[in-house]
Amino acid sequence: MNKENFTDFIRVLKEKNDIVEVIGSYIKLERRGYNYWACCPFHHEKTPSFSVNAADRYYHCFGCGASGDVIGFVKNYENVDFMQAVQILAARAKLEVPAYDERTAEEAAEKKKKRDRLAALMKDAARFYYGNLYSGRADAHLAYLQKRGISPSTAKKFGIGASLDYVSLPSHLLAQGYTAEECAESGACSMTEEGRLIDAEGERLIIPIISHMDEVVAFGGRLLKNSDRAKYKNTRETLLFNKSRTLYNLNLVKKEKRAGGLASVILVEGYMDAISLYEAGFRGVAASMGTSLTKEQARLLRRYTENVFISYDGDFAGQKANLRGLDILKQEGLKVRVVPLPEGLDPDDVIRKTGSAGYQNCLDGAMPLIDFRLLAAKRKYDLTKTDEKRDYVAEALTVVRDAESATEREELLRHISSETGVSVAALMRDLENAPRPAAPAAPQPVPVREDDAGREKKAARFVLAACLLDKPYARACDLAALSFADPAHNTVAGYVLKARREGAVRASGIFDLLPADGELAEILDLDYGDNLDSPAAERYFADCMAALRRGPLTAKIEAAREAYAGAQTAEEKREILTRINEYTKELKNLSAGGKA
């Protein structure tokens, strides 16, 4: 497909995917006036500043500047690339995606073919492993599942399988027509130094890692024999699998969310913990697979819930990396509570020892993150020893300093007081007198006088915003007669002129031409409140148009004066003076109309 046809397809795709319906399927929107509003899903905020313009088919956050059309929203929210976002929307609208990208249709088709082949390979590998589990040759694997209390129905739900050796999977995949290179690129197989293809998870219990897009992207393996090899092992990162952007079991969490039965997510460390909790009836559960949490994972979680229960091993409190990971969740706007487990036990241990009711008791005892940080600090010290008690108080006060309210601080100080015998008053004095960690010095803004260039840019933004958003008072303005110093402004003006010739101006089309940040965000920010719709907006627009015309006229006058100084004949001088007089008269008329 050529570029023009692909452009037509994208236009149809956007028309068939109503931006309000699409965004409303991800976040809750509230209609206010002509627009729909919500708290921005791309940064943490308490007051809604994320606006969806249904008429012009775009979204814009007046807090962080995030902007885009329906494709841009899916791309950013689902954390996928442009073509993947197109595929998601095409599936929603029941359209077939033609092969095309910005380079050539052949390259795009090849790239998609490669990814599709790897995805198909991983799916075939998962089916092969699952078939092994009930082949009569996987007694050790079945015995392990029985020991862990995993039923056949749950094993099927998670696609659990068995690797019986190191050669069967490669042989099966090659027989299915996959190449040795594809087997290795998928991560399911690896190549030995001798050049032999082997199962990367040989002789392990196999847990498919399925993305939130329902693709098998990797495998986790649990070793069943005593060995000096790692007990758990994931296949390597590939075109399909990026560990820092993946959480285990989000595919089933997503289904729970869509079914309307998800108030919170329990986050555990390992996939076996997630499977055990699911078996016990706790359906909203995901696993970080043993890595420190990342911002990408936190944002993934935030798509499905605001409330996260952290249920790691009972001794993880002393692991600083994990505590930092919990802070990342909070920074991304999630409400975090930590589930205290008995020392040395993980969620699966609790389920097996005390059943669902025992784990529910732990869940009921979940504590706010700041309280858990205090508990983690306490576990490091022996409070019967004076010096260690003092060290604990000093560390505890650094935790209390992060409390979000005076009430919370007072409650925490009372708790520390009851543990240490130090009075609340003394703790309060120490908290107030303790040196605060030095914050990195913020760069001091250089005072900038709003000169002519600054005023012209401000005027250009207002004029372009009014034209791009098709305000009635801006429809008659001749953008072609204006010149802009900023290339982005020229792009917007060119888009508006072209859209007018073709019949209608829609702001959503500009996102195909410009990045959503920078100048475009500044222009769209002017759509906040009644900036463009108040009774004064039309007068200010006229002032801005005058300001934009004054600059070129002044430049023409200066150029004419230079030409006059170099004129050789009286006739040339008369002709130049005539022009200077015309420009000056026009400039006076503009100045009489007001200033931007």
C-alpha positions as CSV (number, residue, x, y, z in Angstrom):
1,M,0.0,0.0,0.0
2,N,1.3,3.5,-0.9
3,K,1.5,6.4,1.5
4,E,-1.7,8.1,0.3
5,N,-3.8,5.0,0.7
6,F,-2.3,4.4,4.1
7,T,-3.2,7.9,5.1
8,D,-6.7,7.3,4.0
9,F,-6.8,4.2,6.1
10,I,-5.6,6.1,9.2
11,R,-8.3,8.7,8.6
12,V,-11.0,6.0,8.5
13,L,-9.5,4.3,11.6
14,K,-9.8,7.6,13.6
15,E,-13.4,8.2,12.4
16,K,-14.5,4.7,13.4
17,N,-12.9,5.0,16.9
18,D,-14.7,7.7,18.7
19,I,-12.0,9.3,21.0
20,V,-14.4,9.7,23.9
21,E,-15.5,6.1,23.8
22,V,-12.0,4.8,23.4
23,I,-10.5,6.9,26.2
24,G,-13.6,6.3,28.3
25,S,-12.9,2.6,28.1
26,Y,-9.6,3.2,29.9
27,I,-10.4,6.0,32.4
28,K,-13.5,7.5,33.8
29,L,-14.5,10.7,32.0
30,E,-16.9,13.4,33.3
31,R,-18.6,15.7,30.9
32,R,-18.3,19.4,31.7
33,G,-19.5,21.8,29.0
34,Y,-18.4,20.7,25.5
35,N,-15.4,18.6,26.8
36,Y,-14.8,15.6,28.9
37,W,-12.5,15.7,31.9
38,A,-10.5,13.3,34.1
39,C,-7.4,13.1,36.2
40,C,-4.5,12.7,33.8
41,P,-3.4,9.0,33.3
42,F,0.1,10.1,32.4
43,H,1.0,12.0,35.6
44,H,-0.1,12.1,39.2
45,E,-2.7,14.7,40.0
46,K,-5.6,15.2,42.3
47,T,-7.6,17.8,40.3
48,P,-8.7,16.8,36.8
49,S,-6.7,18.7,34.1
50,F,-7.0,16.1,31.4
51,S,-9.5,17.2,28.7
52,V,-11.0,15.3,25.8
53,N,-12.3,17.4,23.0
54,A,-14.9,15.3,21.3
55,A,-15.6,17.7,18.4
56,D,-12.0,18.1,17.4
57,R,-11.0,14.5,18.3
58,Y,-8.0,15.1,20.5
59,Y,-7.0,15.1,24.2
60,H,-4.8,17.5,26.0
61,C,-3.6,17.7,29.6
62,F,-3.3,21.2,30.9
63,G,-1.0,19.9,33.7
64,C,1.7,17.9,32.0
65,G,1.1,18.9,28.4
66,A,0.4,15.4,27.1
67,S,-1.6,15.7,23.9
68,G,-2.6,13.6,20.9
69,D,-5.3,11.9,18.9
70,V,-7.0,8.6,19.6
71,I,-3.9,6.7,18.2
72,G,-1.6,8.7,20.4
73,F,-3.6,7.9,23.5
74,V,-3.6,4.2,22.9
75,K,0.1,4.3,22.1
76,N,1.0,6.0,25.3
77,Y,-1.5,4.3,27.6
78,E,-0.9,0.8,26.3
79,N,2.9,1.5,26.1
80,V,3.1,0.2,22.5
81,D,4.5,1.6,19.3
82,F,2.5,3.4,16.6
83,M,1.7,0.3,14.5
84,Q,0.7,-1.7,17.6
85,A,-1.7,1.1,18.6
86,V,-3.1,1.1,15.0
87,Q,-3.6,-2.7,15.3
88,I,-5.5,-2.4,18.6
89,L,-7.8,0.3,17.2
90,A,-8.3,-1.6,14.0
91,A,-9.3,-4.8,15.9
92,R,-11.8,-2.6,17.9
93,A,-13.3,-1.2,14.7
94,K,-13.0,-4.6,12.9
95,L,-10.7,-3.2,10.2
96,E,-7.8,-4.9,8.5
97,V,-4.5,-3.1,8.8
98,P,-2.6,-2.6,5.5
99,A,1.2,-3.0,5.5
100,Y,2.9,0.3,5.5
101,D,5.3,2.4,7.6
102,E,7.2,5.6,7.1
103,R,9.9,3.9,5.2
104,T,8.5,1.3,2.8
105,A,5.6,-1.1,2.8
106,E,8.1,-3.9,2.3
107,E,10.1,-3.1,5.4
108,A,6.9,-2.7,7.4
109,A,5.6,-6.0,6.2
110,E,8.9,-7.7,7.0
111,K,9.0,-6.2,10.5
112,K,5.4,-7.2,11.2
113,K,6.0,-10.7,9.7
114,K,9.0,-11.2,12.0
115,R,7.1,-10.2,15.1
116,D,4.1,-12.2,14.2
117,R,6.3,-15.3,13.5
118,L,8.0,-15.0,16.9
119,A,4.6,-14.5,18.6
120,A,3.2,-17.6,16.7
121,L,6.3,-19.6,17.7
122,M,5.9,-18.7,21.4
123,K,2.3,-19.7,21.2
124,D,3.2,-23.1,19.6
125,A,5.9,-23.6,22.2
126,A,3.4,-23.0,25.0
127,R,1.0,-25.5,23.5
128,F,3.8,-28.0,23.1
129,Y,4.7,-27.6,26.8
130,Y,1.1,-27.9,27.9
131,G,0.7,-31.1,25.9
132,N,3.8,-32.5,27.6
133,L,2.2,-32.0,31.0
134,Y,-0.5,-34.6,30.4
135,S,1.5,-36.8,28.1
136,G,2.1,-39.5,30.8
137,R,5.8,-38.5,30.9
138,A,5.7,-35.6,33.2
139,D,5.0,-37.3,36.6
140,A,7.5,-35.1,38.4
141,H,5.9,-31.9,37.0
142,L,2.4,-33.1,38.0
143,A,3.6,-34.1,41.4
144,Y,5.1,-30.7,42.0
145,L,1.8,-29.0,41.0
146,Q,-0.1,-31.3,43.3
147,K,2.3,-30.5,46.1
148,R,1.8,-26.8,45.5
149,G,-2.0,-27.3,45.5
150,I,-2.5,-26.2,41.9
151,S,-5.5,-27.8,40.3
152,P,-5.7,-29.0,36.7
153,S,-8.2,-26.2,35.9
154,T,-5.9,-23.5,37.2
155,A,-2.9,-25.1,35.4
156,K,-5.0,-24.9,32.2
157,K,-6.0,-21.3,33.0
158,F,-2.3,-20.3,33.3
159,G,-1.1,-22.6,30.5
160,I,1.4,-24.3,32.7
161,G,3.4,-27.0,30.9
162,A,6.4,-29.2,31.1
163,S,9.8,-29.4,29.5
164,L,10.9,-33.0,29.5
165,D,14.4,-32.5,28.1
166,Y,16.6,-30.2,26.1
167,V,15.9,-31.4,22.6
168,S,12.2,-32.0,22.1
169,L,11.1,-28.4,21.9
170,P,13.7,-27.4,19.2
171,S,12.8,-30.5,17.2
172,H,9.1,-29.7,17.4
173,L,9.5,-26.1,16.4
174,L,11.8,-26.9,13.5
175,A,9.3,-29.5,12.4
176,Q,6.6,-26.8,12.4
177,G,8.6,-24.9,9.9
178,Y,10.4,-22.3,12.1
179,T,14.0,-21.7,11.4
180,A,16.8,-22.2,14.0
181,E,17.4,-18.4,13.9
182,E,13.7,-17.8,14.8
183,C,13.9,-20.3,17.6
184,A,16.9,-18.5,19.1
185,E,15.5,-15.0,18.5
186,S,12.3,-15.9,20.4
187,G,14.2,-16.8,23.6
188,A,12.5,-20.2,23.8
189,C,15.7,-21.9,22.6
190,S,19.3,-21.0,22.9
191,M,22.4,-22.0,20.9
192,T,25.3,-23.8,22.6
193,E,28.9,-23.0,21.9
194,E,28.9,-26.0,19.5
195,G,26.1,-24.5,17.5
196,R,23.4,-26.9,18.8
197,L,19.9,-25.6,19.4
198,I,18.5,-26.5,22.9
199,D,15.5,-25.7,25.0
200,A,16.3,-22.6,27.1
201,E,14.1,-24.0,29.9
202,G,15.1,-27.6,29.6
203,E,13.7,-30.0,32.3
204,R,11.7,-27.4,34.1
205,L,8.1,-26.7,35.0
206,I,7.0,-24.1,32.4
207,I,5.0,-21.0,33.2
208,P,4.1,-19.0,30.1
209,I,4.5,-15.2,30.6
210,I,1.6,-13.6,28.8
211,S,1.5,-9.9,28.2
212,H,-1.5,-7.6,28.9
213,M,-2.1,-7.9,25.1
214,D,-2.6,-11.7,25.5
215,E,0.6,-12.7,23.7
216,V,3.0,-15.3,25.1
217,V,6.1,-13.2,25.3
218,A,8.4,-15.3,27.4
219,F,8.6,-18.4,29.6
220,G,9.5,-18.9,33.3
221,G,10.9,-22.2,34.4
222,R,11.0,-23.9,37.8
223,L,13.7,-26.5,38.3
224,L,12.4,-29.7,39.8
225,K,15.7,-31.4,40.6
226,N,18.2,-30.4,43.3
227,S,21.0,-28.6,41.4
228,D,23.4,-25.7,41.7
229,R,21.5,-24.0,38.8
230,A,19.0,-21.3,39.5
231,K,15.7,-22.6,40.8
232,Y,13.7,-20.1,38.7
233,K,14.7,-18.8,35.3
234,N,13.1,-16.6,32.7
235,T,13.8,-16.7,29.0
236,R,15.9,-13.7,27.9
237,E,14.6,-10.4,26.7
238,T,13.6,-10.3,23.0
239,L,11.6,-8.3,20.5
240,L,8.5,-9.5,22.4
241,F,9.7,-9.4,26.0
242,N,11.0,-6.5,28.0
243,K,11.1,-7.5,31.7
244,S,11.0,-3.9,33.0
245,R,7.7,-3.3,31.1
246,T,6.0,-6.6,31.9
247,L,4.0,-7.8,34.9
248,Y,3.0,-11.4,35.2
249,N,-0.7,-12.3,35.0
250,L,-1.8,-8.8,33.8
251,N,-3.8,-10.6,31.0
252,L,-6.1,-12.1,33.6
253,V,-6.1,-8.9,35.7
254,K,-7.3,-7.1,32.6
255,K,-10.2,-9.5,32.2
256,E,-11.2,-9.1,35.8
257,K,-11.2,-5.3,35.3
258,R,-13.4,-5.6,32.3
259,A,-15.8,-7.8,34.1
260,G,-16.1,-5.1,36.8
261,G,-14.8,-7.1,39.7
262,L,-11.5,-5.4,40.4
263,A,-11.1,-3.0,43.3
264,S,-7.4,-3.6,43.9
265,V,-4.4,-5.6,42.7
266,I,-2.2,-7.8,44.9
267,L,1.4,-7.5,43.8
268,V,3.6,-10.5,44.6
269,E,7.2,-11.3,43.6
270,G,7.0,-14.6,41.8
271,Y,4.7,-16.3,39.3
272,M,4.1,-19.3,41.6
273,D,2.9,-16.9,44.3
274,A,0.5,-15.3,41.8
275,I,-0.8,-18.7,40.7
276,S,-1.3,-20.0,44.3
277,L,-3.3,-16.8,45.3
278,Y,-5.4,-17.2,42.2
279,E,-6.1,-20.8,43.1
280,A,-7.1,-19.7,46.6
281,G,-9.7,-17.3,45.1
282,F,-7.7,-14.0,45.0
283,R,-8.2,-13.1,41.3
284,G,-6.7,-9.6,41.1
285,V,-3.0,-10.6,41.5
286,A,0.1,-9.8,39.5
287,A,3.8,-10.6,39.9
288,S,6.9,-8.5,39.4
289,M,9.0,-11.6,38.7
290,G,11.7,-10.8,41.2
291,T,12.9,-7.5,39.8
292,S,12.9,-4.1,41.4
293,L,9.8,-2.2,40.3
294,T,10.0,0.2,37.4
295,K,8.0,3.3,36.4
296,E,6.8,1.4,33.4
297,Q,5.4,-1.4,35.6
298,A,3.8,1.1,38.0
299,R,2.1,2.8,35.0
300,L,0.9,-0.6,33.8
301,L,-0.7,-1.2,37.2
302,R,-2.3,2.2,37.3
303,R,-4.3,1.3,34.2
304,Y,-6.3,-1.3,36.1
305,T,-6.5,0.1,39.7
306,E,-5.5,2.9,42.0
307,N,-5.1,0.5,45.0
308,V,-2.2,-1.9,45.2
309,F,-1.4,-4.4,48.0
310,I,2.2,-5.4,48.2
311,S,2.6,-9.0,49.3
312,Y,6.2,-9.9,49.1
313,D,8.1,-12.4,51.2
314,G,7.9,-12.0,55.0
315,D,11.6,-10.9,55.2
316,F,11.7,-8.4,52.4
317,A,11.4,-5.4,54.7
318,G,15.2,-5.2,55.0
319,Q,15.7,-5.1,51.2
320,K,16.3,-1.4,50.3
321,A,15.8,-2.0,46.6
322,N,12.3,-3.3,47.2
323,L,11.4,-0.4,49.4
324,R,12.5,2.0,46.7
325,G,10.3,0.1,44.3
326,L,7.3,0.8,46.5
327,D,8.1,4.5,46.5
328,I,8.0,4.4,42.7
329,L,4.4,3.1,43.0
330,K,3.4,5.9,45.2
331,Q,5.1,8.5,43.0
332,E,3.0,7.3,40.1
333,G,-0.2,8.0,42.0
334,L,-1.0,4.6,43.4
335,K,-2.4,4.0,46.9
336,V,0.0,1.5,48.3
337,R,-0.6,-0.8,51.3
338,V,1.8,-3.5,52.4
339,V,0.7,-6.9,53.6
340,P,2.8,-8.1,56.6
341,L,3.5,-11.8,56.3
342,P,5.1,-14.0,59.0
343,E,8.9,-13.9,58.9
344,G,10.4,-16.1,56.2
345,L,7.1,-17.0,54.6
346,D,5.9,-16.0,51.1
347,P,2.2,-15.7,50.1
348,D,2.3,-19.3,48.7
349,D,3.6,-20.6,52.1
350,V,0.8,-18.8,53.9
351,I,-1.9,-20.2,51.6
352,R,-0.5,-23.7,52.1
353,K,-0.2,-23.5,55.9
354,T,-3.3,-21.5,56.8
355,G,-5.5,-21.5,53.7
356,S,-7.4,-18.7,52.1
357,A,-8.7,-17.4,55.4
358,G,-5.2,-17.2,56.9
359,Y,-4.0,-15.1,53.9
360,Q,-7.2,-12.9,54.1
361,N,-6.2,-12.1,57.7
362,C,-2.8,-11.0,56.5
363,L,-4.5,-8.9,53.8
364,D,-6.9,-7.3,56.3
365,G,-3.8,-6.3,58.3
366,A,-2.2,-4.4,55.4
367,M,-0.6,-1.2,56.5
368,P,0.1,2.1,54.7
369,L,3.5,2.3,53.1
370,I,4.9,4.8,55.6
371,D,3.9,2.5,58.5
372,F,5.6,-0.4,56.8
373,R,8.8,1.7,56.4
374,L,8.8,2.2,60.1
375,L,8.4,-1.5,60.7
376,A,11.3,-2.2,58.3
377,A,13.4,0.3,60.2
378,K,12.5,-1.3,63.6
379,R,13.5,-4.8,62.4
380,K,17.1,-3.6,62.0
381,Y,17.6,-2.7,65.6
382,D,17.6,-4.2,69.1
383,L,15.5,-1.7,71.1
384,T,16.7,-3.1,74.4
385,K,20.1,-1.6,73.7
386,T,20.4,2.1,74.3
387,D,22.6,2.9,71.3
388,E,20.5,0.9,68.9
389,K,17.3,2.5,70.2
390,R,18.8,5.9,69.5
391,D,19.8,4.8,66.0
392,Y,16.3,3.5,65.4
393,V,14.7,6.8,66.6
394,A,17.0,8.8,64.2
395,E,16.0,6.6,61.2
396,A,12.3,6.6,62.2
397,L,12.2,10.4,62.2
398,T,13.5,10.4,58.6
399,V,10.5,8.3,57.7
400,V,8.1,10.5,59.7
401,R,9.3,13.5,57.8
402,D,7.7,12.1,54.6
403,A,4.2,12.0,56.2
404,E,1.6,13.9,54.1
405,S,-0.2,15.6,57.0
406,A,0.4,16.8,60.6
407,T,-2.2,14.3,61.8
408,E,-0.3,11.4,60.2
409,R,3.0,12.7,61.7
410,E,1.5,12.9,65.2
411,E,0.1,9.3,64.9
412,L,3.5,8.0,63.8
413,L,5.4,9.8,66.6
414,R,3.0,8.4,69.2
415,H,3.7,4.9,67.8
416,I,7.5,5.5,68.0
417,S,7.1,6.8,71.5
418,S,5.2,3.7,72.6
419,E,8.0,1.5,71.2
420,T,11.0,3.5,72.6
421,G,9.7,5.3,75.7
422,V,10.8,8.6,74.3
423,S,8.1,11.3,74.8
424,V,6.2,12.6,71.8
425,A,7.3,16.1,72.7
426,A,10.9,15.2,72.6
427,L,10.4,13.4,69.3
428,M,8.7,16.4,67.9
429,R,11.5,18.7,68.9
430,D,14.1,16.3,67.3
431,L,12.0,16.2,64.2
432,E,11.9,19.9,63.9
433,N,15.6,20.4,64.7
434,A,16.9,17.6,62.6
435,P,18.8,18.8,59.5
436,R,16.9,18.1,56.4
437,P,18.6,16.4,53.5
438,A,19.9,19.0,51.1
439,A,17.7,19.3,48.1
440,P,19.5,19.7,44.8
441,A,19.5,23.4,44.0
442,A,17.0,24.3,41.4
443,P,18.4,26.2,38.5
444,Q,17.5,29.8,38.8
445,P,15.5,31.1,35.9
446,V,17.2,33.9,34.0
447,P,14.9,37.0,34.0
448,V,13.7,37.5,30.4
449,R,12.2,40.8,29.3
450,E,9.3,40.2,27.0
451,D,10.8,41.9,23.9
452,D,9.2,42.2,20.5
453,A,10.1,38.6,19.7
454,G,8.5,37.4,22.9
455,R,5.3,39.4,22.2
456,E,5.1,38.1,18.7
457,K,5.4,34.5,19.8
458,K,2.7,35.0,22.4
459,A,0.5,36.6,19.7
460,A,1.3,33.8,17.2
461,R,0.2,31.2,19.7
462,F,-3.1,32.8,20.4
463,V,-3.9,33.3,16.7
464,L,-2.9,29.8,15.8
465,A,-4.9,28.3,18.7
466,A,-8.0,30.2,17.6
467,C,-7.5,29.1,14.0
468,L,-6.7,25.5,14.8
469,L,-9.7,25.1,17.1
470,D,-11.8,26.8,14.4
471,K,-13.2,29.7,16.5
472,P,-15.8,31.7,14.5
473,Y,-13.9,35.0,14.8
474,A,-10.8,33.4,13.4
475,R,-12.2,31.9,10.3
476,A,-11.8,34.9,8.1
477,C,-8.2,35.6,9.0
478,D,-5.6,35.2,6.2
479,L,-2.9,33.1,7.7
480,A,-1.1,33.0,4.4
481,A,-0.4,36.7,4.7
482,L,1.4,36.2,8.0
483,S,5.0,35.0,8.5
484,F,6.1,33.1,11.6
485,A,9.6,32.8,13.0
486,D,9.0,29.4,14.7
487,P,8.9,26.4,12.3
488,A,6.2,24.8,14.4
489,H,4.0,27.8,13.9
490,N,4.4,27.6,10.2
491,T,3.5,23.9,10.3
492,V,0.3,24.7,12.2
493,A,-0.6,27.6,9.8
494,G,0.0,25.4,6.8
495,Y,-2.2,22.6,8.3
496,V,-5.0,25.1,9.0
497,L,-4.8,26.5,5.4
498,K,-4.9,23.1,3.9
499,A,-7.8,21.9,6.1
500,R,-9.8,25.0,5.2
501,R,-9.3,24.2,1.5
502,E,-10.5,20.7,2.1
503,G,-13.6,21.7,4.0
504,A,-13.1,21.6,7.8
505,V,-10.5,22.2,10.4
506,R,-10.0,19.5,13.0
507,A,-7.3,19.8,15.6
508,S,-6.7,16.1,15.7
509,G,-4.9,16.1,12.3
510,I,-2.1,18.3,13.5
511,F,-0.7,15.4,15.6
512,D,0.3,13.7,12.4
513,L,2.6,16.6,11.6
514,L,4.0,17.8,15.0
515,P,5.1,16.2,18.3
516,A,2.6,16.7,21.0
517,D,5.0,18.5,23.3
518,G,6.8,21.8,22.8
519,E,5.1,24.6,20.9
520,L,2.0,22.5,20.1
521,A,1.4,22.0,23.8
522,E,1.8,25.8,24.4
523,I,-0.8,26.5,21.7
524,L,-3.3,23.9,23.0
525,D,-2.9,25.2,26.5
526,L,-4.7,28.3,25.4
527,D,-7.9,26.3,25.1
528,Y,-8.2,26.2,28.9
529,G,-11.3,27.8,30.4
530,D,-12.7,30.6,28.3
531,N,-9.4,31.9,27.0
532,L,-10.6,31.5,23.5
533,D,-14.3,31.9,24.0
534,S,-14.7,34.9,26.3
535,P,-16.2,38.2,25.0
536,A,-12.7,39.6,25.1
537,A,-11.2,36.8,23.0
538,E,-12.2,38.3,19.7
539,R,-10.7,41.7,20.6
540,Y,-7.5,40.1,21.8
541,F,-7.4,38.1,18.5
542,A,-7.5,41.3,16.5
543,D,-4.7,42.8,18.7
544,C,-2.6,39.6,18.1
545,M,-3.2,39.8,14.3
546,A,-2.1,43.5,14.4
547,A,1.0,42.6,16.4
548,L,2.0,39.9,13.9
549,R,1.6,42.3,11.0
550,R,3.6,45.0,12.8
551,G,6.8,43.0,12.8
552,P,7.0,42.4,9.1
553,L,6.0,46.0,8.4
554,T,8.7,47.3,10.7
555,A,11.3,45.1,9.0
556,K,10.1,46.4,5.6
557,I,10.5,50.0,6.7
558,E,14.1,49.3,8.0
559,A,15.0,47.5,4.7
560,A,13.5,50.4,2.7
561,R,15.6,53.0,4.7
562,E,18.7,51.0,4.0
563,A,17.8,50.9,0.3
564,Y,17.2,54.7,0.4
565,A,20.7,55.3,1.8
566,G,22.2,53.4,-1.1
567,A,19.9,54.8,-3.9
568,Q,21.8,56.4,-6.8
569,T,19.1,58.4,-8.5
570,A,16.4,60.8,-7.4
571,E,13.7,58.6,-9.1
572,E,14.8,55.6,-6.9
573,K,14.7,57.7,-3.8
574,R,11.2,58.9,-4.6
575,E,10.0,55.4,-5.2
576,I,11.5,54.2,-1.9
577,L,10.1,57.1,0.0
578,T,6.6,56.3,-1.4
579,R,6.9,52.7,-0.1
580,I,8.2,53.9,3.3
581,N,5.2,56.3,3.6
582,E,2.8,53.4,2.7
583,Y,4.4,51.1,5.3
584,T,4.4,53.8,7.9
585,K,0.7,54.6,7.3
586,E,-0.2,50.9,7.5
587,L,1.8,50.6,10.7
588,K,0.0,53.6,12.3
589,N,-3.4,52.1,11.4
590,L,-2.4,48.8,13.1
591,S,-1.1,50.6,16.2
592,A,-4.3,52.5,16.5
593,G,-6.1,49.1,16.8
594,G,-4.4,48.2,20.0
595,K,-1.5,46.1,21.3
596,A,-1.2,42.3,21.9
